[in-house]
Amino acid sequence: MKATVHVMLKNGVLDPQGEAVRHALGSLGFNGVEGVRQGKVIELDLADGTSEADVRQMCEKLLANTVIERYTVELS
C-alpha cells in the first residue's frame, strides 16, 4: 500500500518561499499569478497492516509541524 501526504502551511501563516516564487514568475512575464503557497508531498510505501491512523501519527510526530502546517493523507 502507498500513502501520499500533502503538507501545506496553514492559512494566515506567511509563506516567504511562495512569495519568492510568485515574484520570480512575475519577473519571467507570468503576471497573472496573484499568490503562491508552497508545500511538500511525501510518498510512503507501507507494509501490510499499516493503517491510516499510523500514517497520521507519523505526520503528527515528524512529517508535519502541526503548529504551522496542515496535512492530508491519501491511501492507495
C-alpha positions in Angstrom: 0.0 0.0 0.0 1.1 3.5 -0.6 0.3 6.7 1.3 0.6 10.2 -0.1 0.9 13.0 2.5 0.3 16.6 1.3 1.7 19.2 3.8 0.8 22.9 3.4 1.2 26.0 5.6 -2.0 26.9 7.5 -4.0 29.9 6.3 -2.6 33.0 7.9 1.0 31.7 8.1 3.4 33.8 6.0 4.9 31.8 3.1 8.2 33.5 2.1 9.1 30.7 -0.4 5.7 31.1 -2.1 6.1 34.8 -2.3 9.6 34.4 -3.8 8.1 32.0 -6.4 5.3 34.5 -7.2 7.8 37.3 -7.6 10.1 35.2 -9.8 7.1 34.2 -12.0 6.2 37.9 -12.4 9.8 38.6 -13.4 9.5 35.9 -16.1 6.5 37.5 -17.6 3.8 35.5 -15.8 1.8 38.4 -14.5 -1.4 36.6 -13.9 -0.3 34.9 -10.7 -1.6 36.7 -7.6 -0.5 34.3 -4.9 1.6 31.1 -4.4 1.6 28.8 -1.4 4.4 26.2 -1.4 4.1 22.8 0.3 5.5 19.4 0.1 4.4 15.9 -0.9 5.6 12.8 0.9 5.1 9.3 -0.6 5.3 6.4 1.8 5.5 2.7 0.8 3.7 0.9 3.6 3.9 -2.6 4.8 0.6 -4.6 5.0 -1.2 -3.8 8.2 -0.1 -0.2 8.4 -3.3 1.9 8.9 -4.2 5.5 8.1 -4.1 6.1 11.8 -0.5 5.0 11.8 0.3 7.5 9.0 -1.5 10.3 10.8 0.7 9.6 13.9 3.8 9.8 11.6 2.5 13.2 10.4 1.9 14.4 14.0 5.3 13.3 15.3 7.6 14.0 12.3 6.3 14.7 8.9 4.3 18.0 9.6 4.8 20.8 12.0 1.2 20.9 13.2 1.7 24.3 14.8 2.0 26.0 11.4 1.2 23.2 8.9 -1.9 21.2 7.9 -1.7 17.8 6.2 -3.9 15.4 4.2 -3.4 11.7 3.8 -4.4 9.6 0.7 -4.1 5.9 0.7 -3.8 3.9 -2.5 
